[in-house]
Amino acid sequence: MPKKFPDFQTDDEADAWLQTADLTEYDLSDLKKVRFELARKDKAISLRLPAALLATLKAEAARANMPTQRFIRMMIEAQLHAEKVTSGRKSSVRETTPAGKDAA
């Protein structure tokens, strides 16, 4: 029968335990994926969304167990990454001039 993880009070306790622990002896089924955001967020934008879209975003963020702004940022990053991967196709985003007219 697999062992349960011990409870730690500090990161130092956990680090010391990990130095000698054999993780193959432990039950890893309850672990959850965690994504750390270490990059500094130093710019802000204001974005107006339809109420229904915002409600959907908030519900999806809650389902993913993360703050709404982080969820939106991750969705934007994923979309941009997907566009890079498929950069051989024509982008669906049209370039515009500062005056708002289509670029030639």
C-alpha positions in Angstrom: 0.0 0.0 0.0 1.5 3.4 -1.0 2.4 5.9 1.7 0.6 9.2 2.1 2.6 12.4 1.9 3.6 14.0 5.2 2.3 17.5 6.0 4.9 20.2 6.1 4.7 23.5 7.9 7.4 25.3 5.8 9.1 25.0 2.4 12.4 24.2 4.1 10.8 21.1 5.8 9.5 20.0 2.5 12.8 20.6 0.7 14.7 18.7 3.4 12.3 15.7 3.1 12.5 15.7 -0.7 16.3 15.4 -0.5 16.0 11.8 0.8 12.5 10.7 0.0 11.8 7.9 -2.5 8.7 9.2 -4.3 7.9 5.7 -5.8 6.7 4.7 -2.3 4.0 7.4 -2.2 0.5 7.7 -3.5 0.6 10.4 -6.2 -3.0 10.1 -7.3 -4.2 13.2 -5.4 -1.6 15.5 -6.8 -2.9 18.4 -8.9 -1.0 20.2 -11.7 0.2 23.6 -10.6 1.4 26.4 -13.0 3.6 29.1 -11.5 3.6 32.5 -13.1 6.9 34.1 -12.3 7.1 36.8 -14.9 6.3 40.3 -13.6 3.0 41.7 -14.9 3.8 45.4 -15.3 1.3 46.5 -17.9 -2.5 46.7 -17.6 -5.3 47.0 -20.1 -9.0 47.7 -19.8 -11.2 45.4 -21.8 -15.0 45.6 -22.3 -16.7 42.3 -22.8 -20.4 41.2 -23.2 -21.8 40.1 -19.8 -22.4 36.6 -21.1 -18.8 36.2 -22.2 -17.5 37.5 -18.9 -19.8 35.1 -17.0 -18.5 32.2 -19.1 -14.9 33.2 -18.5 -15.5 33.4 -14.8 -17.2 30.0 -14.7 -14.4 28.4 -16.7 -11.7 30.0 -14.5 -13.5 28.7 -11.4 -13.7 25.3 -12.9 -10.0 25.5 -13.6 -9.5 26.7 -10.0 -7.7 29.9 -10.9 -8.3 33.6 -10.9 -10.2 35.0 -13.9 -7.4 37.3 -15.1 -4.9 34.5 -15.0 -7.3 32.3 -16.9 -7.8 35.0 -19.6 -4.1 35.6 -19.9 -3.5 31.8 -20.3 -6.1 31.7 -23.0 -4.5 34.6 -24.9 -1.0 32.9 -24.6 -2.4 29.6 -25.8 -4.1 31.3 -28.8 -0.9 33.2 -29.7 1.2 30.0 -29.4 -1.3 28.1 -31.6 -1.0 30.8 -34.2 2.8 30.6 -34.1 2.6 26.8 -34.7 0.3 27.2 -37.7 2.0 30.4 -39.0 2.0 28.9 -42.5 -1.7 29.7 -42.7 -3.0 33.2 -43.3 -3.9 34.9 -40.0 -7.6 35.7 -39.3 -6.6 39.0 -37.7 -6.5 41.9 -40.2 -3.9 44.6 -39.9 -5.2 48.1 -39.7 -3.6 51.5 -39.9 -3.8 53.9 -36.9 -6.8 55.6 -38.6 -8.6 52.3 -38.5 -8.6 51.7 -42.3 -7.4 48.4 -43.7 -3.7 48.2 -44.5 -2.8 48.0 -48.1 
